[in-house]
Amino acid sequence: MDREKIMQGVRLILEGVGENPDREGLVDTPDRIARMYEEIFAGIGQEAAEPLSKTFHAENNEMILEKDITFYSTCEHHLMPFYGRAHIAYIPDGKVVGISKLARTLEVYAKRPQLQEQLTAQVADALMEYLKPQGAMVMIEAEHTCMTMRGVKKPGSKTVTYVCRGAFAENEKLQNQFFALVK
């Protein structure tokens, strides 16, 4: 990440909205924003292969679900936050991953400019690619500040997306079981 470019951009934005970037309260803002961007966009250039690479042999071939994983991301259209909960499930095919790795996989994709629809699919596709499970299902419920703070201004509204891969796409009973478990 180019911290200097970010700082220059923040100074230009402050000037563009009619502020003085050299006044006491704003003088350090460009640096603070640049450091914040390094954190919230840390997923740029990362791949899910890292958190999903260490697997363990398992006899269990039943659904594994990690639910209510809190996440924060940034809308790529307005560079405003969206945040909520993700529910990630898969049916192993002889190997499992540590449960924290599901949350880490979500973070890889959430920490970049993003669309919720794309984020949902990326997590499911990463599970399918790196774990080779019988199936995967991901559901994300999020509030988008680009909709709640500006535009139509509807605070509290949630966007829900989900994707099914493999056995979940082929079996409505598995989907219903997933939905029953996340509610």
MIFI-465595 format. One line per field, with one value per residue: residue in one letter; residue number from 1; z, x, y of N, C-alpha, C in turn. Coordinates in nm, 3 decimals. Each point is the difference from the previous one (the first is absolute). Layout:
residues N
residuo: (a, ...)
num: (NUM, ...)
n_c3: (Z, ...)
n_c1: (X, ...)
n_c2: (Y, ...)
ca_c3: (Z, ...)
ca_c1: (X, ...)
ca_c2: (Y, ...)
c_c3: (Z, ...)
c_c1: (X, ...)
c_c2: (Y, ...)
***
This chain:
residues 183
residuo: (m, d, r, e, k, i, m, q, g, v, r, l, i, l, e, g, v, g, e, n, p, d, r, e, g, l, v, d, t, p, d, r, i, a, r, m, y, e, e, i, f, a, g, i, g, q, e, a, a, e, p, l, s, k, t, f, h, a, e, n, n, e, m, i, l, e, k, d, i, t, f, y, s, t, c, e, h, h, l, m, p, f, y, g, r, a, h, i, a, y, i, p, d, g, k, v, v, g, i, s, k, l, a, r, t, l, e, v, y, a, k, r, p, q, l, q, e, q, l, t, a, q, v, a, d, a, l, m, e, y, l, k, p, q, g, a, m, v, m, i, e, a, e, h, t, c, m, t, m, r, g, v, k, k, p, g, s, k, t, v, t, y, v, c, r, g, a, f, a, e, n, e, k, l, q, n, q, f, f, a, l, v, k)
num: (1, 2, 3, 4, 5, 6, 7, 8, 9, 10, 11, 12, 13, 14, 15, 16, 17, 18, 19, 20, 21, 22, 23, 24, 25, 26, 27, 28, 29, 30, 31, 32, 33, 34, 35, 36, 37, 38, 39, 40, 41, 42, 43, 44, 45, 46, 47, 48, 49, 50, 51, 52, 53, 54, 55, 56, 57, 58, 59, 60, 61, 62, 63, 64, 65, 66, 67, 68, 69, 70, 71, 72, 73, 74, 75, 76, 77, 78, 79, 80, 81, 82, 83, 84, 85, 86, 87, 88, 89, 90, 91, 92, 93, 94, 95, 96, 97, 98, 99, 100, 101, 102, 103, 104, 105, 106, 107, 108, 109, 110, 111, 112, 113, 114, 115, 116, 117, 118, 119, 120, 121, 122, 123, 124, 125, 126, 127, 128, 129, 130, 131, 132, 133, 134, 135, 136, 137, 138, 139, 140, 141, 142, 143, 144, 145, 146, 147, 148, 149, 150, 151, 152, 153, 154, 155, 156, 157, 158, 159, 160, 161, 162, 163, 164, 165, 166, 167, 168, 169, 170, 171, 172, 173, 174, 175, 176, 177, 178, 179, 180, 181, 182, 183)
n_c3: (0.000, -0.069, 0.120, -0.069, -0.094, 0.096, 0.062, -0.119, -0.024, 0.124, -0.017, -0.120, 0.061, 0.101, -0.089, -0.066, 0.127, -0.020, 0.038, 0.109, -0.082, 0.014, 0.019, 0.126, -0.014, -0.111, 0.064, 0.093, -0.049, -0.092, 0.100, 0.082, -0.103, -0.032, 0.130, 0.007, -0.115, 0.055, 0.105, -0.042, -0.069, 0.115, -0.046, -0.043, -0.096, 0.095, 0.023, -0.021, -0.086, 0.054, 0.031, -0.124, 0.013, 0.128, -0.042, 0.048, 0.009, -0.059, 0.085, 0.073, -0.056, 0.121, -0.005, -0.032, 0.105, -0.044, 0.102, -0.041, -0.109, 0.093, -0.094, -0.052, -0.094, -0.122, -0.019, -0.108, 0.012, 0.135, 0.015, 0.025, 0.132, -0.006, 0.083, 0.061, -0.037, 0.006, -0.078, 0.038, -0.098, 0.034, -0.096, 0.098, -0.069, 0.131, -0.015, 0.115, 0.027, 0.071, 0.095, 0.064, -0.076, 0.039, 0.123, 0.003, -0.056, 0.082, 0.094, -0.060, -0.021, 0.129, 0.017, -0.085, -0.093, 0.034, -0.058, 0.071, -0.116, -0.033, 0.116, -0.008, -0.129, 0.027, 0.112, -0.060, -0.098, 0.096, 0.072, -0.109, -0.027, 0.123, 0.041, -0.120, 0.064, 0.055, 0.084, -0.035, 0.108, -0.051, 0.115, -0.054, 0.122, -0.070, 0.075, -0.098, 0.048, -0.117, 0.063, 0.114, -0.043, -0.122, -0.111, 0.006, 0.069, -0.007, 0.116, 0.029, -0.125, -0.032, -0.058, -0.056, -0.003, -0.089, 0.010, -0.092, 0.045, -0.102, 0.105, 0.045, -0.115, 0.026, 0.127, -0.029, 0.036, -0.061, -0.101, 0.011, 0.009, -0.098, -0.069, 0.035, -0.030, -0.103, 0.001)
n_c1: (0.084, -0.041, 0.056, 0.105, -0.033, -0.023, 0.110, 0.058, -0.058, 0.029, 0.119, -0.001, -0.044, 0.083, 0.092, -0.035, -0.012, 0.108, 0.071, 0.064, 0.071, 0.036, -0.132, 0.001, -0.129, 0.048, 0.095, -0.041, -0.112, 0.072, 0.086, -0.095, -0.050, 0.122, 0.023, -0.116, 0.028, 0.120, -0.073, -0.087, 0.110, 0.027, -0.122, 0.031, 0.007, -0.089, 0.026, -0.111, 0.095, 0.042, -0.115, -0.021, 0.129, -0.018, -0.006, -0.107, 0.045, -0.117, -0.057, -0.027, -0.112, -0.028, -0.104, 0.093, -0.048, 0.058, -0.075, -0.065, 0.073, 0.035, -0.035, 0.101, -0.063, 0.043, -0.112, 0.018, -0.130, -0.005, 0.077, -0.121, -0.002, 0.008, -0.091, 0.032, -0.076, 0.094, -0.058, 0.096, -0.043, 0.046, -0.001, 0.079, 0.107, 0.009, -0.019, 0.044, -0.043, 0.096, -0.092, 0.109, 0.037, -0.122, 0.015, 0.117, -0.064, -0.102, 0.092, 0.058, -0.125, -0.031, 0.130, -0.091, 0.009, -0.130, -0.063, -0.109, -0.061, 0.102, -0.004, -0.132, 0.006, 0.081, -0.070, -0.118, 0.040, 0.050, -0.110, -0.074, 0.074, 0.008, -0.127, -0.048, -0.093, -0.095, 0.000, -0.041, -0.031, -0.020, -0.033, -0.025, -0.010, -0.024, 0.044, -0.047, 0.108, 0.034, -0.079, 0.064, 0.117, -0.016, -0.026, -0.054, 0.112, 0.025, 0.036, 0.079, -0.005, -0.030, 0.114, -0.071, 0.116, -0.019, 0.095, -0.030, 0.087, 0.024, 0.011, 0.036, 0.062, 0.036, 0.004, -0.127, 0.000, 0.118, -0.052, -0.111, 0.083, 0.073, -0.111, -0.043, 0.122, -0.006, -0.125)
n_c2: (-0.117, 0.102, 0.004, 0.040, -0.086, -0.088, 0.038, -0.002, -0.118, -0.032, 0.052, -0.060, -0.108, 0.016, 0.029, -0.110, -0.042, 0.077, -0.103, 0.034, -0.077, 0.128, 0.001, 0.039, -0.004, 0.056, 0.064, -0.086, 0.052, 0.061, 0.015, 0.047, 0.067, 0.037, 0.016, 0.066, 0.060, 0.008, 0.032, 0.092, 0.026, -0.061, -0.025, 0.123, -0.089, -0.021, -0.126, -0.067, -0.022, 0.113, 0.061, -0.038, 0.030, 0.028, -0.125, -0.061, -0.124, -0.029, -0.082, 0.107, -0.032, 0.051, 0.080, 0.087, 0.067, 0.109, 0.041, 0.106, -0.013, 0.085, 0.088, 0.065, 0.069, 0.027, 0.069, -0.072, 0.022, 0.001, -0.108, -0.051, -0.011, -0.132, -0.045, -0.111, -0.106, -0.092, -0.090, -0.084, -0.080, -0.121, -0.090, -0.041, -0.019, -0.032, 0.132, 0.052, 0.120, 0.057, 0.007, 0.042, -0.101, -0.035, 0.049, -0.062, -0.101, 0.017, 0.014, -0.103, -0.040, 0.007, -0.022, 0.040, 0.093, -0.001, -0.099, 0.013, 0.016, 0.076, 0.066, -0.012, 0.026, 0.100, 0.016, -0.019, 0.078, 0.078, -0.021, 0.017, 0.106, 0.048, -0.017, 0.027, 0.074, -0.074, 0.102, 0.122, 0.070, 0.121, 0.058, 0.118, 0.056, 0.111, 0.099, 0.074, 0.062, -0.050, -0.087, -0.016, 0.047, -0.048, 0.061, -0.121, -0.006, -0.129, 0.062, -0.100, 0.044, -0.124, -0.028, -0.098, -0.066, -0.096, -0.092, -0.091, -0.087, -0.080, -0.083, 0.120, 0.014, -0.124, 0.043, 0.021, -0.127, -0.007, 0.066, -0.073, -0.104, 0.050, 0.035, -0.122, -0.040, 0.082, -0.042)
ca_c3: (0.000, -0.009, 0.106, -0.040, -0.093, 0.077, 0.076, -0.095, -0.036, 0.113, 0.002, -0.109, 0.037, 0.101, -0.070, -0.090, 0.073, 0.057, 0.127, 0.001, 0.051, 0.092, 0.131, 0.109, 0.006, -0.123, -0.048, 0.001, -0.059, -0.114, 0.046, 0.068, -0.103, -0.071, 0.087, 0.006, -0.126, 0.003, 0.079, -0.053, -0.134, 0.013, -0.081, -0.138, -0.024, 0.075, -0.054, 0.101, 0.008, 0.126, 0.114, -0.028, -0.042, 0.103, 0.018, 0.084, -0.043, 0.080, -0.046, -0.005, -0.128, 0.026, -0.013, 0.099, -0.016, 0.088, -0.024, 0.069, -0.007, -0.024, -0.096, -0.050, -0.132, -0.058, -0.128, -0.105, -0.075, 0.073, 0.101, 0.133, 0.062, 0.022, 0.107, 0.041, 0.044, -0.104, 0.042, -0.097, 0.022, -0.103, 0.028, -0.033, -0.076, 0.052, 0.069, 0.058, 0.031, 0.130, -0.018, -0.012, -0.138, -0.077, 0.023, -0.066, -0.143, -0.017, 0.014, -0.120, -0.103, 0.052, 0.017, -0.129, -0.055, -0.019, -0.013, 0.085, -0.084, -0.040, 0.121, 0.032, -0.095, 0.013, 0.115, -0.036, -0.104, 0.062, 0.069, -0.101, -0.065, 0.086, 0.086, -0.083, 0.075, -0.080, -0.029, 0.087, -0.004, 0.073, 0.008, 0.062, 0.032, 0.026, -0.012, -0.087, 0.036, -0.121, -0.012, 0.124, 0.034, -0.116, -0.093, 0.052, 0.147, 0.067, 0.100, 0.050, -0.108, -0.021, -0.127, 0.023, -0.118, 0.027, -0.114, 0.025, -0.092, 0.017, 0.059, 0.042, -0.118, -0.052, 0.101, 0.070, 0.141, 0.064, 0.008, 0.105, 0.125, 0.021, 0.040, 0.133, 0.096, 0.014, 0.061)
ca_c1: (-0.084, 0.078, -0.051, 0.013, -0.109, -0.124, 0.004, -0.024, -0.141, -0.081, 0.016, -0.080, -0.141, -0.026, -0.004, -0.116, -0.125, 0.007, 0.072, 0.142, 0.069, 0.107, -0.049, 0.042, -0.075, 0.014, 0.138, 0.046, -0.103, 0.048, 0.080, -0.090, -0.079, 0.091, 0.023, -0.127, -0.016, 0.088, -0.069, -0.130, 0.019, 0.110, -0.029, 0.045, 0.121, -0.002, -0.084, -0.056, 0.081, 0.076, -0.075, -0.062, 0.101, 0.024, -0.121, 0.011, -0.083, -0.122, -0.097, -0.129, -0.041, -0.122, 0.019, 0.071, -0.050, 0.044, -0.100, 0.008, 0.136, -0.007, 0.100, -0.008, 0.058, -0.014, -0.070, 0.089, -0.064, 0.004, 0.106, -0.060, -0.006, -0.115, 0.039, -0.108, 0.033, 0.010, -0.022, 0.077, -0.013, 0.049, -0.009, 0.134, 0.020, 0.120, 0.090, -0.060, 0.092, -0.031, -0.117, 0.039, 0.043, -0.116, -0.005, 0.116, -0.030, -0.091, 0.078, 0.082, -0.081, -0.070, 0.093, 0.033, -0.122, -0.075, -0.145, -0.046, -0.031, 0.129, 0.061, -0.068, 0.045, 0.144, 0.025, -0.044, 0.089, 0.129, -0.017, -0.007, 0.130, 0.111, -0.036, -0.061, -0.107, -0.114, -0.078, 0.018, -0.108, 0.035, -0.106, 0.047, -0.101, 0.080, -0.053, 0.088, -0.011, -0.025, -0.145, -0.061, 0.044, -0.017, -0.098, -0.136, 0.009, -0.085, 0.078, -0.055, -0.031, 0.105, 0.009, 0.032, 0.044, 0.051, 0.037, 0.010, 0.089, 0.007, -0.115, -0.102, -0.073, -0.076, -0.085, -0.078, -0.007, 0.120, -0.019, -0.096, 0.068, 0.088, -0.081, -0.053, 0.110, 0.046, -0.106)
ca_c2: (0.117, 0.123, 0.088, 0.140, 0.031, 0.007, 0.125, 0.109, -0.007, 0.048, 0.147, 0.055, -0.012, 0.102, 0.129, -0.001, 0.024, 0.134, -0.002, 0.032, -0.119, 0.038, 0.043, -0.089, -0.127, -0.078, -0.008, -0.139, -0.086, -0.079, -0.114, -0.094, -0.068, -0.091, -0.116, -0.073, -0.072, -0.117, -0.102, -0.046, -0.057, -0.096, -0.118, 0.018, -0.077, -0.126, -0.106, -0.089, -0.122, -0.001, -0.053, -0.129, -0.098, -0.102, -0.080, -0.119, -0.112, -0.014, -0.100, 0.068, 0.059, 0.077, 0.145, 0.080, 0.137, 0.107, 0.104, 0.129, 0.055, 0.143, 0.048, 0.138, 0.014, 0.133, 0.000, 0.050, 0.109, 0.127, -0.009, 0.011, -0.132, -0.086, -0.090, -0.089, -0.134, -0.103, -0.138, -0.077, -0.144, -0.090, -0.143, -0.050, -0.124, -0.063, 0.092, 0.119, 0.108, 0.060, 0.087, 0.141, 0.024, 0.047, 0.145, 0.061, 0.002, 0.113, 0.123, 0.020, 0.063, 0.118, 0.111, 0.061, 0.058, -0.122, -0.009, -0.110, -0.116, -0.057, -0.053, -0.125, -0.101, -0.023, -0.088, -0.135, -0.053, -0.032, -0.127, -0.107, -0.015, -0.040, -0.113, -0.105, -0.066, -0.044, 0.119, 0.116, 0.098, 0.121, 0.102, 0.123, 0.101, 0.119, 0.135, 0.079, 0.141, 0.080, 0.008, 0.045, 0.136, 0.089, -0.057, -0.020, 0.015, -0.099, -0.072, -0.125, -0.094, -0.100, -0.070, -0.140, -0.073, -0.134, -0.083, -0.144, -0.069, -0.146, -0.070, 0.097, 0.044, -0.114, -0.060, 0.102, -0.040, 0.055, 0.145, 0.027, -0.030, 0.115, 0.115, -0.027, 0.014, 0.138, 0.084)
c_c3: (0.000, 0.096, -0.042, -0.097, 0.073, 0.076, -0.092, -0.039, 0.109, 0.011, -0.109, 0.032, 0.103, -0.064, -0.087, 0.071, 0.073, 0.135, -0.019, 0.059, 0.097, 0.134, 0.103, -0.001, -0.121, -0.043, -0.005, -0.067, -0.122, 0.041, 0.069, -0.102, -0.075, 0.083, 0.012, -0.129, -0.009, 0.075, -0.069, -0.142, -0.001, -0.084, -0.144, -0.017, 0.078, -0.072, 0.113, 0.014, 0.134, 0.115, -0.023, -0.032, 0.103, 0.029, 0.086, -0.056, 0.092, -0.062, -0.020, -0.139, 0.013, -0.008, 0.119, -0.027, 0.104, -0.028, 0.082, 0.007, -0.036, -0.098, -0.034, -0.136, -0.050, -0.138, -0.107, -0.081, 0.069, 0.101, 0.140, 0.057, -0.022, 0.096, 0.039, 0.048, -0.120, 0.065, -0.110, 0.035, -0.114, 0.047, -0.041, -0.083, 0.042, 0.069, 0.046, 0.027, 0.139, -0.017, -0.011, -0.144, -0.089, 0.015, -0.069, -0.152, -0.033, 0.003, -0.122, -0.104, 0.048, 0.007, -0.134, -0.048, -0.057, -0.029, 0.085, -0.081, -0.039, 0.119, 0.035, -0.090, 0.016, 0.115, -0.034, -0.104, 0.056, 0.076, -0.099, -0.062, 0.091, 0.092, -0.078, 0.077, -0.096, -0.038, 0.099, -0.015, 0.089, -0.008, 0.074, 0.017, 0.038, -0.013, -0.076, 0.034, -0.123, -0.026, 0.126, 0.037, -0.112, -0.090, 0.063, 0.152, 0.073, 0.101, 0.049, -0.108, -0.023, -0.141, 0.030, -0.133, 0.043, -0.130, 0.046, -0.106, 0.029, 0.056, 0.045, -0.118, -0.051, 0.096, 0.082, 0.149, 0.077, 0.015, 0.115, 0.139, 0.038, 0.052, 0.140, 0.106, 0.019, 0.065, 0.147)
c_c1: (0.090, -0.058, 0.003, -0.112, -0.133, -0.005, -0.026, -0.148, -0.091, 0.011, -0.085, -0.150, -0.035, -0.008, -0.125, -0.131, 0.003, 0.069, 0.145, 0.074, 0.113, -0.053, 0.025, -0.069, 0.020, 0.144, 0.052, -0.098, 0.050, 0.082, -0.089, -0.081, 0.088, 0.027, -0.127, -0.020, 0.090, -0.066, -0.126, 0.009, 0.115, -0.023, 0.045, 0.133, 0.008, -0.090, -0.046, 0.079, 0.071, -0.086, -0.059, 0.101, 0.024, -0.131, 0.031, -0.092, -0.120, -0.090, -0.136, -0.027, -0.133, 0.034, 0.076, -0.040, 0.064, -0.094, 0.026, 0.143, -0.013, 0.110, -0.028, 0.065, -0.027, -0.063, 0.091, -0.062, 0.014, 0.114, -0.054, -0.013, -0.132, 0.047, -0.117, 0.054, 0.002, -0.021, 0.063, -0.011, 0.066, -0.020, 0.134, -0.003, 0.134, 0.097, -0.076, 0.110, -0.038, -0.109, 0.036, 0.038, -0.117, -0.013, 0.117, -0.020, -0.094, 0.077, 0.085, -0.080, -0.073, 0.091, 0.055, -0.126, -0.085, -0.148, -0.045, -0.027, 0.128, 0.069, -0.058, 0.051, 0.149, 0.031, -0.039, 0.094, 0.137, -0.009, 0.002, 0.138, 0.106, -0.031, -0.054, -0.110, -0.107, -0.088, 0.030, -0.120, 0.042, -0.117, 0.057, -0.119, 0.076, -0.080, 0.103, -0.017, -0.019, -0.151, -0.065, 0.037, -0.024, -0.107, -0.137, -0.007, -0.099, 0.081, -0.072, -0.036, 0.119, -0.011, 0.045, 0.037, 0.040, 0.032, 0.013, 0.093, -0.006, -0.128, -0.109, -0.083, -0.094, -0.107, -0.071, -0.012, 0.122, -0.011, -0.093, 0.060, 0.094, -0.080, -0.056, 0.109, 0.044, -0.104, -0.013)
c_c2: (0.124, 0.103, 0.147, 0.042, 0.013, 0.132, 0.121, 0.005, 0.052, 0.151, 0.065, -0.007, 0.108, 0.139, 0.009, 0.025, 0.134, 0.008, 0.041, -0.121, 0.032, 0.049, -0.109, -0.136, -0.090, -0.026, -0.144, -0.096, -0.078, -0.122, -0.104, -0.080, -0.101, -0.125, -0.084, -0.081, -0.121, -0.115, -0.051, -0.057, -0.102, -0.126, 0.012, -0.073, -0.130, -0.100, -0.090, -0.129, -0.009, -0.051, -0.139, -0.111, -0.111, -0.073, -0.121, -0.108, -0.011, -0.105, 0.064, 0.057, 0.070, 0.149, 0.058, 0.144, 0.089, 0.116, 0.125, 0.054, 0.149, 0.040, 0.146, 0.001, 0.141, -0.012, 0.061, 0.114, 0.135, 0.008, 0.030, -0.140, -0.072, -0.108, -0.088, -0.133, -0.094, -0.136, -0.087, -0.148, -0.076, -0.143, -0.060, -0.127, -0.059, 0.094, 0.124, 0.102, 0.053, 0.105, 0.148, 0.034, 0.042, 0.151, 0.070, 0.007, 0.115, 0.132, 0.030, 0.078, 0.126, 0.121, 0.046, 0.071, -0.112, 0.025, -0.119, -0.125, -0.075, -0.065, -0.137, -0.113, -0.031, -0.095, -0.143, -0.062, -0.036, -0.133, -0.116, -0.026, -0.062, -0.118, -0.119, -0.075, -0.052, 0.120, 0.110, 0.092, 0.117, 0.096, 0.120, 0.094, 0.126, 0.128, 0.082, 0.148, 0.090, 0.012, 0.058, 0.144, 0.100, -0.061, -0.012, 0.008, -0.091, -0.080, -0.126, -0.100, -0.092, -0.057, -0.142, -0.063, -0.140, -0.069, -0.143, -0.060, -0.150, -0.057, 0.096, 0.049, -0.108, -0.051, 0.108, -0.031, 0.054, 0.151, 0.035, -0.026, 0.116, 0.119, -0.017, 0.021, 0.145, 0.090, -0.020)
***
